[in-house]
Amino acid sequence: MVVARRQVLVQLDDELVAQLDLVSAALGTSRSELLRRGARAVIEAERLADADRRLQVGYRRQPQDPSLVEAARQLAARTGPAW
């Protein structure tokens, strides 16, 4: 399967390029692949942070019932693994 790609010009300082080259060589991959992985990681982190922000907004609009929180805490204490 061929994936269409677009070339994008990115300006990096010499030190960052040198570090990218070291890491990409250690991982046996290209600098481009390493940058793609980094971009995906940043996008996923932002997606998770956005979901967390939306969850917080929802709880501020309708706070949890303290009795439900306590019941869940007790249940988790009883059903959690015995370390």
DOPA-799926 format. One record per residue (C-alpha): x, y, z. Coordinates in steps of 0.2 Angstrom, whole numbers, padded with zeros to 4 digits, always signed. Each point is the difference from the previous one (the first is absolute). Example, Ala and Ser with C-alpha at 12.3 -4.5 7.8 and 13.67 -1.06 7.14 Angstrom:
+0062-0022+0039 +0006+0017-0003 
end
This chain:
+0000+0000+0000 +0007+0017-0005 -0003+0014+0012 +0000+0018-0008 +0013+0011+0008 +0003+0019-0001 +0017+0007+0003 +0001+0013+0013 +0014+0012+0003 +0005+0001+0019 +0014+0011+0006 +0010-0008+0014 +0016+0006+0009 +0016-0010-0003 -0001-0008+0018 -0017-0006-0002 +0004-0008-0017 +0015-0008+0008 -0010-0007+0014 -0013-0006-0013 +0013-0009-0010 +0007-0009+0015 -0017-0006+0006 -0005-0005-0018 +0016-0010-0002 -0002-0008+0017 -0018-0005-0005 +0005-0005-0017 -0012+0012-0008 +0000+0016-0011 +0000+0017+0007 -0017+0003-0009 -0008-0016+0008 +0006+0007+0017 -0008+0017-0004 -0016-0009-0005 +0000-0010+0016 +0003+0016+0010 -0014+0009-0009 -0012-0014+0003 +0005+0000+0018 -0004+0018+0002 -0016-0001-0009 -0006-0015+0011 +0006+0009+0016 -0010+0015-0005 -0015-0011-0004 +0001-0008+0018 +0002+0017+0008 -0015+0007-0009 -0010-0015+0006 +0006+0003+0018 -0005+0018-0001 -0017-0004-0007 -0003-0013+0014 +0005+0013+0013 -0012+0013-0007 -0014-0013+0001 +0004-0004+0018 +0000+0019+0004 -0017+0001-0008 -0007-0015+0009 +0011-0005+0015 +0001-0018+0005 -0011-0006+0014 +0012-0002+0015 -0010-0016+0006 +0004-0008-0017 +0018+0005+0001 +0001-0008+0017 -0009-0016-0006 +0012-0001-0014 +0015+0002+0011 -0006-0013+0012 -0004-0012-0015 +0017+0003-0007 +0009-0004+0017 -0009-0016+0001 +0002-0006-0018 +0018+0006-0003 +0014-0012-0001 +0009-0005+0016 +0017+0006-0003 
end
